[in-house]
Amino acid sequence: MKIIKSLLVGASLALVASITQAASSGNTLASVDPEADRLAMQSFFQKRFPQVPLDDYVNGIYSLDAGSREQWEEIEEFPPYEFDIEEGEILFNTAFANGKSYAGCFANAGIGIRQNFPRWDESQGKIVTLELAINQCREANGEKKLGWKKGKIAQISAYMAYTSRDNVFDVQIPNDEAKAAYLDGKQSFYTRRGQLNMSCANCHIAGANILIRADLPGPTLGHVTHFPVFRSKWGELGTLQRRYGGCQKNVRGVPQKTQGEKFRNLEFFQTYMSNGLVVNGPGARK
Amino acid sequence: MKKTISLVAALMMISGVVAAHPFNEAFNEQRAMYGKGHSFTWDGQTYITDHPEEVAAAAEANAANATKLLASAKAKYAEVMAVDFGWTLTKNLLKSSNKALEAGDFRKSMNISAQAEYHSRMGIAQYHQSQTEWIMAVPE
């Protein structure tokens, strides 16, 4: 009886300890540890899907579901985003009215740099995504901004991702301000929203590879690596933040602002989680 | 042994208290099972499963009350949008309520306003709850 009592007391204390630990660590600037978060995320998926190699997560749901993968591999034989890469290359190399081009705005003339975005920009004091950098480049050269979600900006982003394929994501958190942005993105990822009261994590951690009506949500690990994507539902190319807005609408929440602080920080967190995986964008998705 | 079980029960309740107030749980359960207008007993008191907005909408259907409820629903919507936690259907509900008000269908307008205000109140509650509870979903 004493053993049973001890076990019960022990289990109770362990329960309380785990609640306390979860409630008091990782949710403040002092306690958040991005690298520990990344390793915990990888560990979660590796335990849940032990048959899936870590580097295969760049393929999203196709790393988990054999049937979907078969269809996707057939789609990839004639990639639907191929023309967009070509168009993106033309746009990227077309000079602005002032004679300058996108190459002048980026490190390494914009080639093979996708893995470094989003990044903390010290001079602006905020997270800068690749699409934001593209539009900032345009404005700096006297051109009008492009729309954020699809069309030319997605094509330019697709071309830049294509030139970065197989480069390893290496998003940096250089200071406490960047860490605060990471923490804000982390909070957004785990925060329930909308009438359906769901968070990103509900579908893409707990719900990964579990049917939601006819769809299988992909794992968050490797989510960002293949964007922008040509989505069959859209019938065209779209950016990651276009998808964020769609997800928020799906849970019946009013979408947050595209390329606003919340979405940029969310993208920063999500990309940090995929550090160590390779760029394989643009991709094709259902 | 009894002491141990009590201790376990007490410790288990800590998480329950954090998750929701017991009355809210009882109310939500009764509402989900029986819908609005149902009476139930909790802690010796009798309660009705109506939301406050529905109680307000049960007032006499006239232009003044319908206008007042719509204004209140719009104010609550502005409040939820200020914290960025609005729900998608609410805006159209407000439009529908306004349309019904203009058409002189005060009862319909009041009922729709009640629904819109409820959405916004829930969105605000969701925002406040998320500020403390999001961390519980992070895998350790």
Interface residues (C-beta under 8 A of the other chain):
Chain A: M1 I4 K5 L8 V9 A11 S12 L13 L15 V16 S18 I19 Q21 A22 A23 G26 N27 D37 A40 M41 S43 F44 K186 Q187 Y190 T191 R192 R193 G194 Q195 N197 S199 A201 N202 I205 K249 R252 G253 V254 Q256 K262
Chain B: M1 T4 I5 L7 V8 L11 M12 I14 S15 V18 M81 D84 F85 G86 W87 T88 L89 K91 H119 M122 Q126 Q129 S130 T132 W134 I135 M136 A137 V138 P139 E140
